[in-house]
Amino acid sequence: MRLSFLLVTVFLDMLGLGVIVPILPSLMTAVTGSAAGAVYWSGLLGSAYGLLQFAVSPLLGRLSDRYGRRPVLLLSLTCLGVDWLAHAAVPEPWALLFFHGLAGACAGTSTVVNAYVADVTPEEGRARAYGRIGAAYALGFVAGPLLGGLLGAVDVRLPFLAAAGLSFAGVAWGRLVLPESHRGDRSSPVTFRMANPVGAITVVLRRAVLGRLAYARLCADVARMIQQSVWTFFLAYQFGFGTTQAGVVMAAGATAGAVFQARATGPVVRLLGDKRAAITGTLIGAASFAGIALSTGATTLYLWSAVGVLGSYAGAATQSWISRTTPAAEQGTVQGALTGLSAIAETLVPLAASTAFGLLLAHDAAGLVLMAAAAAAALSATVLFLTPAPAAPITGR
C-alpha cells in the first residue's frame, strides 16, 4: 500500500504539472493581455519555482529527517494544489508569481518520496522500487499534456482546476492510508549549515563517495535537460516534424521508457549490481544522444531513440546506489540537497541549451547541442566508474 501510494502520488504530481503545459500560454496571454507579456511572465514563473525549490529543498529534506516524511509530503501536495487554484482564479500576474514561488518552496515530493523508499525498502529491492517511481513520473508526463489539451478545449482554466483537484485528492488519500516511515530524530538539530542550499550541497559534495555520485547524477540530469529543452525544435528543424508528429514521438518514447524501466530495472540490477547497471545504462544513454544528433532520417532517429529506452534503468540504479551510501538518519537531508542541485540546473540549463541551439541552427549544426548531452552523459558514466561500488549497509557517518 505504501509504495502504491507513492506511485500514485508521483503520477499525480507529474500529471498536475503536465496538464497545464498545453494551456499555459493561453492563460498567461489572458492574464497579461499580450503574447509578449505571456512569454515574459511564464519565464518568471518558471524561474521563481526553480530558484525557490533550490533554496528550500535542503530544508524540507532536513525537516523530514527530524519530524518525519508524511507531514512534509502532504504539505508539498497541499501547496501544489493551492498554486493550481491560484492559476485558475487569480487575475494578476504578480499574485501568480507569489503562489508559484510558494509551490516551488514546498516542492518536496521527489525529495521525500526518494527518502521514503529508502526507509521502507530493503537495499536489494530499492533499484526496482526507484525504477517503478521513475516510470510513474514518465507516465504522468505523458498523460498530463494530453489531459490538459482535452480540458483546455472546454475552458482555459479547467486544466488548472483539475490539477488542483488531483493534488488535494492526493492529500486526502495520504491522510487516510499513508503511514509514517521515519519517526524522526528530534535530537538532530536543523542547523543553518544543513538547511541552506549552499551549505547542504557543499556538505554532500565533500563526502568522498556521495560527492562523486552527486556529480554523476548532476551530469546525467544536465544531459536529460539539454534534450528536453531542444527536443521539439530539433525534431522540427532536423526532420520536419510537425506538432502532432513530435508529440507522438515524445509520448511513445516516454511510455516505452516507463514500461521498460518498471519491468527491467530490478532484473538488470540483480544481475549487474548498482554500479555496473548505472554505468551501462548511462553509456547507453550517451550513445543514444550521439546517434540521434548524427541521424539524417526518421529511421535512424527511431532506432537511436529505441536504444535510449534500453538504458532507462540508469537513474534508478544510481538513486539506489545513493540511498545505500547515505546513513538512514540523513536520507531526507541528502535527497533534499540533491533536489536543490537539480533545481538550479533546471533553471540554468534550458536557457543555455536553447540559446546554443539557436546560434548553432544558423550554421546548420544544431545537432551539436545533443552531442553536448552525449558528452554530459559520458562524463557521468566516467565519474560512476571512478566511484567505489556500494558496500555493506551504512548506519552512521
N, C-alpha and C positions, 0 to 999 in steps of 0.2 A: 504493500500500500504506500510506503514512504517513497520508494523510487517512482511508483506510478504518479504520485502527486507531483514530484519534481519534474517528471517528463511532461505532464500536462502544464505545469507552471511555466517552463521554458518555452513550450509550444505557444501558450497564450501570450507570453512576453513578446516573442518574435511576431506572432500574428498581429498583436496590437500595434507593434512598430511598423510592420509591413502594410497593414490595412490602410494607413494614411498616405503611403507613398504615391499612389496614382492621383490622389485628390489634393495633396498639399499645395501644389501651385495654384489651383483654382481658389482654394480657401484664402491663401495669402494675398492673392490678387484682389479678392473681395474685401479683405480687411484693410489692405493698404491703398487700394484704389488704382494701382498701376502694376504693369508687369515688372518694371524695374524695381519698384518697391517690394514686390513679392520675392524677387531674387535676393535682394539685399537683406530683407528680414529673415528669409529662410536660412541664409548663411549665418546670420547672427544667432538664430535659434540653435542651429547645429553646433556652432562654436561654444555657446553658453552651456549646452548639455555636456559636450565633451570635456570642457575645462573644469566644470564643477564635478563631473564624475571623477576626473583625475584628482581633484583636490580632496574629495570626501571619501572615496573608496577605501583607502587605508584605514580611516577612522571607523567606517562601517564594519570592516573585517575585524578590527580590534574589538569593537563593541560585541560582535558575535562571539568572539573568544571569551569575553568577560561575562556577558549576560545571556548567551545562547543564540542559536541560529534562527529559531522560529520568529521572535519579535522583529528581527531585522528584515527577514524575508517578507513578512506581512506588511511592514512599513514600506518597503520598496514597492510592492504591488499597489498599496493604497495611494502613494504619491503618483505613481504612473497613471492610475485611474483619474485622479484629480486633474492631472495635466491634460488628459484627453477630453475631460469635461470642459476644461477651460477653452480648448481649441474649438469646441462646438458652441460655446456660449459667449465667450468674451470677444468684444468687437475691436479692442485696441491692441496693436502690436506690442506695446510696452508691457501690457499685462500678460500676453502670451509669452514674452521673453522671461518674465518672472516665473511663471508656472513651469515653463520648460526647463529653466535653470534649476528649479526645485526638484523636478523629476530627475535631472542629471545628478543632483546632490544625493538623491535617495536611490540611485540606480545600483543597488547591491545584489540584484538577482543572481548574476553569474558568480560573484564572489561567494555568496552564501551557499548556493547550490553546489559548487565545487567543494567547499568545506564540508557540507552536509554529507555528500557522497563519501568523502574520506572518513567521516565519523562512523558511518553505518555499514560500510562495505569492507570485507577482508581485502588485504593487499592484492591477493591473487585475482580478485574479481573486479578491481577498480577500473582497469582499462576497458573492460566490457561495459561497465556502467557509464563511464565517461563517453564511450562510443555511442551509447543509446541517447545520452544527453545531447551530444553533438548532432545526432540525427533529428532529434526533436526540434532543435534550433533551425536546422536546414528546412524541415518540412513547414515550420511556421513562416520561414522566409518565403517559401513558395506560395503557401495558401493566403498569406496576408494581402499582397498586392492584388491577387485575383478577387478576393472578397471585397477589398476596397474599391476596385473598379466597378463591381456589380452594384454595391450600395451607393457609391458616388453618383451613379447614373440616376438614382432616385432623388437624392438630395446631397448637396456638397458637405453637409455637416453630419450626415448619418454614419459614415465610417468612424468618426471620432466618438460618437455615442456608442457604437458597437464595441470599439476598443476599450472604452471606459467600462462598459458592462462586463466585458471579458475579464478585465483586471479586478473589478470588485467581486465577480463570481469566484475568482481565484482566492481572494482574501477570505470570503465566506467559507469556501470549501476547506481552506487551510486551517481556519479556526476550529473546524469540526473534526478533521481527520489527521492533521499533521502533528505528530508528537515531537517533542524537543529531542534533538540528537546529541546535544552537548550542554551539560549542566552549567557550564561556565566556571571560571576561576575568579572569584571576587577578590582574591588576594593579589591578582596580577593587575597592576595599575595601568590606566590608559594614559601613558606619558605623551608629551608633545612630540618627542622623538619618533615614536611609533605611530602617532595619529596624523602627522602631517605628511603629505605625499613625498616630499624630497627626502625626509628622514627615513620613512619606511622603505622606500625604494632603495635608498643607499644601503641600509642595513641588509636587505635581501641580496643586493648585488655584491656586497663584500664577503658573503659566505662562499666558500670555495666551490662546492658542488651546486648549491642552489643558485648562486650568481650566474654560473655558466648556463644552467637551464633557463634562467630568466632571459639571458641574452639570446639564447637559441629560440625561445618562444617569441621574443620580440621580432627577431629576423623573419620567422615564419609568418607572424602577423603582418609585417610590412609587405611581404610578398603577396599575401592574400588581399591586403588593402589596395595595393597597386592594381591588381587585376580587377577588383570590384570597381575601382574609381574610373577606369577607362574602358571597361569591357563592352558596353553597348556602343560606344563611339568606335572602338576597334572593329567590331563586327560590321558596323555601318560603312566605315571608310575602306576597310580591307576587303570585305566580301560583299558589300552592297546590301546587307540585310536591312529590312525594314523593321518597324517597331514590333510587329507581331512575330516575325521570324526570330528576332533577337530574344523576345520574351520566351518563346518556345524553347530555344536553345538553353537559356538560363534555367528555366523551370525543369527541363529534362536533366540537365547536369546536376542541379541541386537535389532532385529527387533520387537520381541514381546514386549520388554520393551518400545521401542519407540512408538509403536501404543497405548499401554495401558497408557503410560504417557501422550500422547497427548489427549486421549479421556477421561481419568478418573480423571486427576488432578483437573480440575475445579469442577466437581460434588463432589468429595471427600472433597475438601477444603471448599466448600459451606456448606457441611453437618457437618464437624468436626471443621472447623477453622484451621488457620495456625499451631497453636501449637500442637493440638491433631493429625492433619494429619502428621506433621513432626515426632512426636514421634512414632505413629503407623507404619508409613512407614519404619522408621529406625529400629524398633524392628522386623518387618517382614524381613528386610534385614539381621539382625543379626541371626535370626532363619534359614534363607536360607544358610548363610555361614556355620553355625554349622552343619546343616543337610547334606550339601554337603561333609563337612570334614569327617563325620561319614558314608557316603554312601559306600556300599560294592558292588553295582551293578549299571548297567546303568539305571534301572527302578527308583531306589531311587534318582539317580543323576538328572534325568529329572524331577522328582516330586519336589525336593527341588529347582531346577532351576526355575520351574514354580512359586513356592511360592515367590521367589525373585522378579519375574516380578510384582507381586501384590503389592510390596512396592516401585515401581519405582517412585512414586509421591513424595517421601520424600524430595528429593533435591529441587524440585520446591517449595514445601511448605516452606522449610527453607529459600530459597532465597527470597520468598515473605515476610516472616517474617523479614528478614534482611532489605529489602528495606523499610518496614513500620517503622522500628526503626531508620532509617537514615534520617537526615534532607535533604530536597530537594537539597540544595546547596552543599551537600557533597557526593552525590551518587557516583560520579566518584572517589573521594578520597578513600572512604570506599571500593568500589569494587576493586580498584587498590591494596589496602593493602591486601585484601583477596586473590586476584590473586597471589600476591607475596608470601603469606603464603603457598598457594597450590603449587607454583612453587618450593619452597625449599623442600617441602615434595616429589614432583615428582622427585627431584634429588636424595634424600636420601633413600626413602622407597623401590624403586625397588632393589637397591643394597642390602639392609638389608634383604628383603624378599627372594630374590634369594639365598643369602648366607645361610640363615637359612634353606631354602628348601633343599639345597644340603647337609647340615650337618645332617638334620633330615632324609633324604632319606636313609642314611647309616644305620639308626636304624629302618627303616620301619615305620617311624612316620611322614611322610611328611604332613599328614592331619592336624597336629598341626599348620601349617602356616595359614591355613584357619580358624582354631579356634582363632588364633590371630586376624584375620579380624573380626570374630564374636564379640570378646571382644571389639575391637575398635568401632564397630557399637553400641554395647550395652552401652559403655561409652558415645557415642554421644547422645543416647536416654536419658540417665540419666541426662546429662547436660541440654538437652532441657526441661526435666521435671522440673528441678530446676530453669528454667528461666521464669520470669513473661510473661504472654501472651501479645501479641501486644495490644497497647492501641489505642487512637484516633490518627489521622494523626499528624505528627510532622512537625513544620515549623521552629523550631530553635534548638539550642543545648539542 
